[in-house]
Amino acid sequence: MTEQAYWLFAFDSPHAAIAAQKLLATCGAVVMPTLRCITASCGMSLRLTDARIEEAKQIMRDSVIDPALYRLYRVERVDAETRCMEHPISE
């Protein structure tokens, strides 16, 4: 059994995604297409590791990007199954 887990910011606006990419570059954020299990988005997402997610969440909270334009998901892949669970940014 192979298991992989990471965090994903999904955006409703490509402008918000690009702005966040610049802000989160120091956290190692990687641009990727939004997963199919996340239906509402502009198609651009940022992937982050467990080690940097708290820093990234704080940067997003402190930014001028409207929180209504993005959501945070925990993505877990076990073998061929992908699970996406939305998480509040304020945690």
C-alpha positions as CSV (number, residue, x, y, z in Angstrom):
1,M,0.0,0.0,0.0
2,T,1.4,3.4,-1.0
3,E,0.3,6.5,0.8
4,Q,1.0,10.1,-0.1
5,A,-0.4,13.2,1.6
6,Y,-0.1,16.9,1.0
7,W,-2.0,20.3,1.2
8,L,-3.6,22.1,-1.7
9,F,-4.8,25.7,-2.0
10,A,-7.5,25.8,-4.7
11,F,-8.4,29.2,-6.2
12,D,-11.6,30.7,-7.8
13,S,-9.6,33.3,-9.7
14,P,-6.4,32.8,-11.7
15,H,-5.3,36.3,-10.5
16,A,-5.5,35.1,-6.8
17,A,-3.6,32.0,-7.7
18,I,-0.8,33.9,-9.3
19,A,-0.6,36.4,-6.4
20,A,-0.5,33.5,-3.9
21,Q,2.2,31.7,-5.9
22,K,4.4,34.8,-5.5
23,L,3.7,35.0,-1.8
24,L,4.2,31.3,-1.1
25,A,7.3,30.8,-3.2
26,T,9.4,30.8,0.0
27,C,7.3,27.9,1.3
28,G,8.0,25.7,-1.7
29,A,4.5,26.0,-3.2
30,V,4.2,24.2,-6.5
31,V,1.6,25.1,-9.1
32,M,-0.5,22.2,-10.3
33,P,-3.9,21.6,-11.9
34,T,-6.8,21.4,-9.5
35,L,-7.8,17.8,-8.8
36,R,-11.1,16.5,-10.1
37,C,-12.4,15.8,-6.6
38,I,-12.3,19.6,-6.1
39,T,-15.1,20.9,-8.3
40,A,-15.2,24.7,-7.7
41,S,-12.0,26.4,-8.8
42,C,-10.3,28.2,-11.7
43,G,-8.2,25.1,-12.4
44,M,-5.0,26.3,-10.7
45,S,-3.9,25.1,-7.3
46,L,-0.8,25.3,-5.1
47,R,0.6,22.2,-3.5
48,L,2.5,22.4,-0.2
49,T,4.1,19.9,2.2
50,D,3.2,19.3,5.9
51,A,6.4,21.0,7.0
52,R,5.4,24.4,5.4
53,I,1.6,24.5,5.7
54,E,1.4,26.5,8.9
55,E,3.8,29.2,7.5
56,A,1.8,29.2,4.3
57,K,-1.6,29.6,6.1
58,Q,-0.2,32.5,8.1
59,I,1.1,34.2,4.9
60,M,-2.3,33.8,3.3
61,R,-4.2,35.1,6.4
62,D,-1.9,38.2,6.4
63,S,-2.2,38.8,2.6
64,V,-4.5,41.1,0.8
65,I,-6.0,38.2,-1.2
66,D,-9.7,37.9,-0.4
67,P,-10.2,34.6,1.6
68,A,-13.4,34.1,-0.4
69,L,-11.2,33.4,-3.5
70,Y,-9.4,30.3,-2.1
71,R,-9.9,27.1,-0.1
72,L,-7.5,24.8,1.6
73,Y,-7.7,21.0,1.2
74,R,-5.8,18.0,2.7
75,V,-5.2,15.5,-0.1
76,E,-4.5,11.9,0.7
77,R,-3.7,9.3,-1.9
78,V,-3.8,5.7,-0.9
79,D,-2.9,3.4,-3.9
80,A,-5.3,4.6,-6.7
81,E,-7.8,6.4,-4.4
82,T,-7.6,10.2,-3.9
83,R,-9.4,11.9,-1.0
84,C,-9.8,15.7,-0.7
85,M,-11.0,17.2,2.6
86,E,-11.5,20.9,3.0
87,H,-9.9,22.5,6.0
88,P,-10.4,26.0,7.5
89,I,-7.5,28.4,7.1
90,S,-7.9,29.7,10.6
91,E,-6.9,26.4,12.3
